[in-house]
Amino acid sequence: MRLTLMILPINEKLRLIDQLDDEDKKAIFRIIEGMLSKSKFKDFFQKNVAAL
């Protein structure tokens, strides 16, 4: 059975992540944090360049 995470509700996704071992959980959250930081930096940069 192949699991497609995109169609699962958020609480199910979190339940699946919670089943991972600690190192895998840390890796998942580092990836998410990195993508969020990158997105926030990009938005911040675009807004500040536009203000120049």
Phi and psi in degrees as a GROMACS rama.xvg file:
@    title "Ramachandran Plot"
@    xaxis  label "Phi"
@    yaxis  label "Psi"
@TYPE xy
-97.8805  131.849  ARG-2
-98.1368  126.632  LEU-3
-104.689  105.8  THR-4
-67.5184  -27.5301  LEU-5
-60.3606  -29.8013  MET-6
-93.5141  -6.6657  ILE-7
-81.2396  146.981  LEU-8
-66.7507  156.025  PRO-9
-57.1959  -39.7534  ILE-10
-64.5167  -32.2603  ASN-11
-71.3407  -39.1565  GLU-12
-61.0575  -44.3819  LYS-13
-64.8873  -37.7291  LEU-14
-62.5832  -41.1318  ARG-15
-66.8731  -41.2162  LEU-16
-62.6113  -39.3536  ILE-17
-63.1815  -22.6856  ASP-18
-78.7579  -14.3201  GLN-19
-71.9533  159.67  LEU-20
-72.9192  165.367  ASP-21
-57.8503  -40.7479  ASP-22
-64.6674  -40.3782  GLU-23
-67.8431  -39.2231  ASP-24
-60.4707  -45.6363  LYS-25
-60.0913  -41.0179  LYS-26
-63.597  -45.2406  ALA-27
-59.4003  -47.1653  ILE-28
-70.2361  -31.9517  PHE-29
-64.0994  -41.1516  ARG-30
-62.7459  -47.8727  ILE-31
-61.8999  -46.6525  ILE-32
-61.1933  -40.5127  GLU-33
-63.3254  -43.0085  GLY-34
-67.3327  -39.2608  MET-35
-66.1476  -42.5901  LEU-36
-62.8946  -42.776  SER-37
-61.886  -43.2979  LYS-38
-65.3837  -44.1459  SER-39
-64.6343  -40.101  LYS-40
-64.8058  -42.7246  PHE-41
-60.5615  -46.3282  LYS-42
-62.1727  -45.4005  ASP-43
-60.4225  -45.4068  PHE-44
-63.3444  -45.3911  PHE-45
-63.439  -40.14  GLN-46
-67.1654  -40.4085  LYS-47
-75.5234  -32.9218  ASN-48
-69.5345  -38.4668  VAL-49
-64.8218  -27.5147  ALA-50
-78.4148  -14.2457  ALA-51
